[in-house]
Amino acid sequence: MNPFQLTYLENKAGILYIDGVSALELAEKFKTPLYVLSQSRIEENFRKLNLSLKKRYDKVRIYYSAKANSNISILKILLNEGAWLDAVSPGEIFLGLKAGFPADKILFTGTSVSEEELKYAIEAGVTINIDSLSQLKKLLKIAVPEVLSIRVNPGIGFGHHNYCITGGEESKFGLWPNEAEKAYSEAKKAGVKRFGIHTHIGSGILNINAFTQAAEILLHIAKKISEDCNLTFEFIDFGGGLGVPYKPEEMELNIEDYAESIMSIFKKEIKNLNSKPFFAIEPGRYIVCDAGILLTKVVSIKITSTKKFAGVDAGLNVLIRPAMYNAYHHILVANKLNEENMDEYDVVGPICENADFLAKKRVLPKLEEGDVLAVLNAGAYGFSMSSQYNARPRPAEVLINKGKTEVIREREDFNNLLIGQRVATWLK
């Protein structure tokens, strides 16, 4: 998708403007590397999805997947829009509660969950989504919740990278249908009154058929469990995975087509369930990905006999997706939008790893030290996967809304590297 089809990006005389503010001014005022997030784009993405679903069915829950970006300002925006919250750790539960989410609007879907984590979730009052029989056994020893959901592995998985596939035989997630039925039976026998059912097949999916295949399988499993265990489902959660186009030539997911396809299956199949459950999904990337930009400054140009390297101040410690997934992020030279793409560069960071790159063999305008690069689609799994590797403090996050800017996460300094550290007494 052409990046300038995004409503919050503009080319003004060759300078990139983000929601009304010059990217160069942002880089100067807040320094680089810098994550910039557009509130208007987040709201636009959520509303588009919400409207598409709700005009086809009147009981819809959109659980925002906090792992994509868990900044409490982002959580607050989505709470105000009517979102529920998908949390995969006690930390995300904590942040959701701090942002103002009521406990009963948070769904905790953990994997390899400890007893301590289960106790935290129970004490917080959130809904728990069980990932294994052993997890259920631990939970029921601690407490019998009023409502419980179980994650089912539908036997198929999809995703933009093998590491992002969360269904099928190679996946660690969820219970197989026969195990799930046993889990529901045990939970009901223990005294659980209300139930949900859940699946999640993977991340970054642009193929609607993947979602409809998984939906049909889950609904058939739900029907069998409902009949065999004599229970009804309060909600049926189809997970997340809604993808976004990272490359300009990629087509975006048609949300109207997605909503029509999955809702038609859902409404047809729930007639067999003797109930009217909530339709639930858990998008994260779809809502925040293209609302975020990473600004990074060119600090060196190195020309060898085989390559041109553009050295920037953001490395895999700031954005790990290219190194981890070989992911593509489109890059604009924020101060040279009107200049011709003419030179091929590897855009590399300051980390002492050969995997430290943001782009390889990328054709860009002729670069110079001081140029500001805008790395697009950085709103999801950008800051949330960042680290202090090489003892480099993490960057700031700035929220922008129709010309207004505010820091929503302070830039770390060297003192942050010492937080929690202690010198052993025998070394003093």
C-alpha positions in Angstrom: 0.0 0.0 0.0 1.3 3.5 -0.9 2.3 5.0 2.5 0.7 8.3 1.5 -2.7 6.7 1.3 -2.4 6.8 5.1 -4.5 9.7 6.2 -2.0 11.0 8.8 1.1 11.1 6.5 1.8 14.0 4.2 4.6 15.1 1.8 5.0 18.9 2.2 7.7 20.2 -0.1 9.7 17.0 0.2 9.4 16.9 4.0 7.5 14.1 5.8 4.7 15.4 8.1 3.2 13.0 10.6 -0.4 14.0 11.7 0.4 17.7 11.0 3.9 17.8 12.4 7.2 17.8 10.6 9.2 14.6 11.1 12.4 16.8 11.2 10.9 18.9 14.0 10.0 15.7 15.9 13.6 14.4 15.5 15.1 17.7 16.6 12.8 18.2 19.6 12.6 14.7 21.0 15.9 13.3 19.5 16.4 9.9 17.8 15.8 7.1 17.7 12.1 7.9 18.4 8.8 6.1 18.2 6.0 8.3 17.0 2.4 7.1 17.3 -0.7 8.6 15.7 -3.8 8.6 17.9 -6.0 9.4 15.0 -4.8 6.4 13.0 -5.3 4.1 15.9 -8.8 5.3 16.3 -9.5 5.1 12.6 -8.3 1.5 12.5 -10.3 0.4 15.5 -13.5 2.1 14.3 -13.3 0.7 10.8 -13.0 -2.9 12.2 -15.6 -2.3 14.9 -18.2 -0.9 12.6 -17.7 -3.6 10.0 -18.4 -6.3 12.6 -21.2 -4.6 14.5 -23.3 -3.8 11.5 -23.5 -7.6 10.8 -23.9 -8.8 14.4 -25.0 -7.0 17.6 -22.8 -8.8 20.1 -19.1 -8.1 19.4 -16.0 -7.9 21.6 -12.8 -6.6 20.2 -10.0 -7.6 22.6 -7.0 -5.4 21.8 -3.9 -7.6 21.9 -1.7 -5.7 24.3 1.5 -7.4 23.3 1.6 -5.4 20.1 2.1 -2.2 22.0 1.4 -2.0 25.7 2.0 1.7 26.4 -0.8 2.7 28.8 -1.7 5.8 26.6 -2.3 3.4 23.7 -4.4 1.2 26.0 -6.3 4.2 27.2 -7.1 5.3 23.6 -8.6 1.8 22.9 -10.4 1.7 26.2 -12.1 5.0 25.3 -13.0 3.4 21.9 -14.8 0.5 23.6 -12.1 -2.2 23.3 -11.7 -5.1 25.6 -8.2 -6.3 26.4 -6.2 -9.5 25.5 -3.3 -9.9 28.0 -0.7 -12.7 27.7 1.1 -12.0 31.0 0.5 -10.6 34.5 2.4 -7.5 33.4 -0.1 -6.8 30.7 -3.0 -7.4 33.2 -1.3 -4.9 35.5 -0.9 -2.3 32.7 -4.5 -2.9 31.5 -5.8 -2.2 35.0 -3.6 0.9 35.3 -5.0 2.2 32.0 -8.5 1.8 33.5 -9.8 -1.5 32.0 -12.3 -3.1 34.3 -11.1 -6.6 35.3 -14.0 -8.3 33.6 -13.0 -6.8 30.3 -9.6 -8.4 30.4 -8.9 -11.9 29.0 -5.7 -13.5 30.2 -4.3 -16.0 27.7 -1.0 -17.3 29.0 1.2 -20.2 28.0 3.5 -22.1 30.3 1.8 -20.4 33.2 3.1 -20.7 36.7 1.0 -21.0 39.8 2.0 -17.6 40.9 0.8 -16.1 37.7 -2.5 -17.8 38.0 -2.9 -16.5 41.5 -2.3 -13.0 40.3 -4.8 -13.3 37.5 -7.5 -14.8 39.9 -6.8 -12.0 42.5 -7.1 -9.4 39.7 -10.5 -10.8 38.8 -9.8 -11.2 35.0 -11.2 -14.0 32.8 -8.7 -16.8 32.3 -8.2 -18.6 29.0 -6.7 -22.0 29.7 -3.9 -23.3 27.5 -3.3 -26.8 28.9 -4.8 -29.5 31.1 -2.0 -29.0 33.7 -2.8 -25.3 33.8 -6.5 -26.1 34.4 -5.5 -28.5 37.2 -3.4 -25.8 38.9 -6.2 -23.2 38.5 -8.9 -25.4 40.0 -6.7 -26.1 43.1 -6.4 -22.3 43.7 -10.0 -21.3 42.9 -13.0 -22.1 40.8 -13.8 -19.1 38.6 -17.3 -18.1 37.6 -16.3 -17.9 34.0 -13.6 -19.8 32.1 -12.4 -20.0 28.5 -10.2 -22.7 26.9 -7.8 -22.3 24.0 -8.3 -24.9 21.3 -5.7 -25.8 18.7 -7.7 -26.2 15.5 -5.0 -28.3 13.8 -4.1 -25.6 11.2 -1.9 -22.5 11.4 -1.0 -19.5 9.3 1.3 -16.5 9.6 3.8 -14.2 7.9 6.7 -16.2 9.3 7.1 -19.7 10.7 7.7 -18.2 14.2 4.3 -16.5 14.0 2.2 -19.6 13.3 0.3 -20.5 16.5 -1.8 -23.4 15.4 -1.1 -26.9 14.0 1.1 -29.8 15.0 4.2 -27.8 15.6 2.6 -25.2 17.8 2.9 -25.2 21.6 -0.4 -23.4 22.0 -3.8 -24.7 22.9 -5.5 -28.0 23.6 -6.4 -30.5 20.9 -10.2 -31.0 20.6 -10.4 -34.2 22.6 -8.3 -32.6 25.4 -10.5 -29.5 25.3 -13.6 -31.5 25.7 -12.1 -33.2 28.8 -11.1 -29.8 30.2 -14.6 -28.4 29.8 -16.1 -31.5 31.5 -13.7 -31.1 34.4 -14.3 -27.4 34.7 -18.1 -27.8 34.7 -17.8 -30.6 37.3 -15.7 -28.4 39.5 -18.4 -25.7 39.4 -17.5 -23.3 36.6 -20.8 -21.7 35.5 -20.0 -19.7 32.3 -17.8 -20.6 29.4 -15.9 -19.2 26.4 -13.9 -20.9 23.7 -10.9 -19.6 21.9 -8.4 -20.2 19.1 -5.6 -18.3 17.5 -3.9 -19.6 14.3 -1.1 -17.0 13.8 0.0 -13.5 13.1 0.2 -11.1 10.1 -2.3 -13.0 8.0 -3.6 -11.3 4.8 -5.5 -14.3 3.4 -9.2 -14.2 4.5 -9.5 -18.0 3.7 -7.2 -18.7 6.6 -9.6 -17.1 9.0 -12.7 -18.7 7.6 -11.1 -22.2 7.7 -10.2 -21.8 11.3 -13.6 -20.4 12.1 -15.4 -23.3 10.6 -13.2 -25.8 12.5 -13.7 -24.0 15.9 -17.4 -23.7 15.5 -17.7 -27.4 14.7 -15.6 -28.2 17.8 -17.8 -25.8 19.9 -21.0 -27.5 18.7 -19.6 -31.0 19.7 -18.4 -29.7 23.1 -21.7 -27.9 23.7 -23.7 -31.1 23.1 -21.4 -33.6 24.8 -20.8 -31.4 27.9 -24.3 -29.9 28.0 -23.1 -26.3 28.2 -23.5 -23.1 26.3 -20.8 -20.6 25.3 -21.0 -17.0 26.4 -18.3 -16.0 23.8 -16.5 -17.5 20.9 -13.1 -15.9 20.4 -11.4 -16.4 17.0 -8.1 -14.8 18.1 -6.1 -12.2 16.2 -3.8 -12.3 13.3 -5.3 -9.6 11.0 -2.3 -8.6 8.9 -1.2 -5.3 7.4 0.8 -4.7 4.2 4.4 -3.9 5.0 5.5 -3.5 1.4 4.1 -0.8 -0.9 3.0 -3.4 -3.5 1.1 -5.5 -1.0 -2.7 -5.1 -0.8 -4.3 -4.4 2.6 -6.8 -6.8 4.1 -10.3 -5.9 3.0 -12.0 -5.6 6.3 -15.5 -5.5 4.8 -14.8 -8.8 3.0 -13.2 -10.3 6.1 -16.2 -9.3 8.3 -18.8 -10.6 5.8 -16.9 -13.9 5.3 -16.4 -14.8 9.0 -19.7 -13.4 10.2 -21.7 -15.3 7.7 -20.1 -18.6 8.9 -20.5 -17.5 12.5 -24.2 -16.6 12.3 -25.0 -19.8 10.4 -23.2 -22.1 12.8 -24.3 -20.6 16.1 -27.9 -21.6 15.3 -26.7 -25.1 16.3 -25.5 -23.9 19.7 -28.8 -23.0 21.4 -27.3 -19.7 22.5 -26.3 -16.3 21.1 -22.7 -15.9 22.1 -20.5 -12.8 21.7 -18.3 -12.8 18.6 -14.8 -12.0 19.8 -11.5 -11.3 18.1 -8.1 -10.1 19.3 -6.4 -7.8 16.8 -3.2 -6.0 17.8 -1.0 -5.4 14.8 -4.0 -4.4 12.7 -4.9 -1.5 15.1 -1.5 0.0 15.9 1.1 -1.2 13.3 0.6 1.5 10.6 0.0 4.1 13.3 3.6 4.0 14.4 6.8 5.3 12.8 10.4 4.9 14.0 12.5 8.0 13.3 16.2 7.3 13.2 19.1 9.5 12.1 21.9 8.6 9.6 25.2 8.9 11.6 27.6 7.4 9.2 28.1 6.4 5.5 30.5 3.5 4.9 31.3 2.5 1.3 33.2 -0.8 0.7 34.1 -2.6 -2.5 30.8 -4.4 -2.4 28.3 -2.3 -0.5 27.1 1.0 0.8 26.2 1.0 4.4 24.0 3.7 6.0 24.7 3.6 9.7 21.8 4.8 11.8 21.2 5.3 15.5 18.5 2.6 15.8 19.5 -1.0 15.8 18.0 -4.4 16.6 17.8 -3.2 20.2 15.2 -0.7 19.0 13.4 -2.7 16.2 14.3 -6.4 16.2 11.7 -7.5 13.6 14.1 -7.4 10.6 16.8 -9.4 12.5 14.3 -11.9 14.0 11.9 -12.4 11.1 13.8 -10.9 8.2 10.9 -8.6 8.2 10.5 -5.8 5.6 9.8 -2.3 6.9 9.4 0.4 4.2 11.7 3.4 4.7 11.3 7.0 3.7 14.0 9.6 3.9 12.0 12.2 5.8 13.9 15.2 4.4 14.2 14.0 0.8 10.8 12.8 -0.2 11.0 14.5 -3.6 14.5 13.2 -4.4 15.0 10.2 -6.7 15.8 6.8 -5.3 19.2 6.1 -6.8 21.6 4.3 -4.5 21.4 0.9 -2.9 22.1 0.7 0.9 22.2 -1.7 3.7 20.7 0.3 6.6 22.5 -0.9 9.7 22.5 0.0 13.4 25.1 0.5 16.1 24.7 -3.0 17.7 27.7 -5.4 17.8 25.9 -8.1 15.7 26.0 -8.8 12.0 22.2 -9.3 12.2 21.8 -5.7 13.2 20.1 -4.2 10.2 16.8 -2.4 9.4 17.0 -3.0 5.7 19.2 -4.7 3.1 19.8 -3.7 -0.5 17.3 -0.9 -0.2 17.3 1.7 -3.0 17.0 5.2 -1.5 17.9 8.8 -2.3 21.6 9.6 -1.9 22.1 9.6 1.8 24.2 11.9 4.0 25.0 12.1 7.7 22.2 13.9 9.4 19.4 12.6 7.2 16.3 11.4 9.1 14.9 8.1 8.1 11.2 7.2 8.8 10.8 3.4 9.3 7.1 2.7 8.7 4.7 0.2 10.3 6.6 0.3 13.5 3.7 0.7 15.9 3.3 -3.0 16.6 6.1 -5.2 18.1 8.5 -2.2 17.9 9.0 -0.8 21.3 7.3 -3.8 23.0 10.2 -6.0 21.7 13.0 -3.5 22.3 15.8 -4.1 24.8 18.9 -2.6 26.5 21.2 -4.9 24.6 24.8 -3.5 24.3 23.8 -1.4 27.3 21.9 1.0 25.1 19.0 2.8 26.8 15.6 2.4 25.1 14.1 5.2 23.0 11.2 7.6 23.8 7.6 7.2 22.6 5.7 10.3 21.5 1.9 10.4 20.8 0.7 12.8 18.2 -2.8 13.9 17.6 -3.7 16.5 14.9 -0.7 18.6 15.5 -0.4 18.0 19.3 2.6 16.0 20.6 3.3 14.6 24.0 5.9 12.2 25.3 4.1 9.0 26.5 7.3 7.2 27.5 10.5 9.0 28.6 13.8 8.2 26.8 16.0 6.1 29.1 19.4 7.3 30.1 22.4 5.5 31.5 21.0 5.5 35.0 18.1 3.3 33.7 20.7 0.6 33.0 21.4 0.4 36.7 17.8 -0.1 37.9 17.6 -3.3 39.8 21.3 -4.0 39.8 23.3 -4.5 43.0 27.0 -5.1 43.6 27.5 -8.3 45.5 28.6 -7.5 49.1 31.8 -9.4 48.7 32.8 -7.2 45.8 32.4 -3.9 47.7 
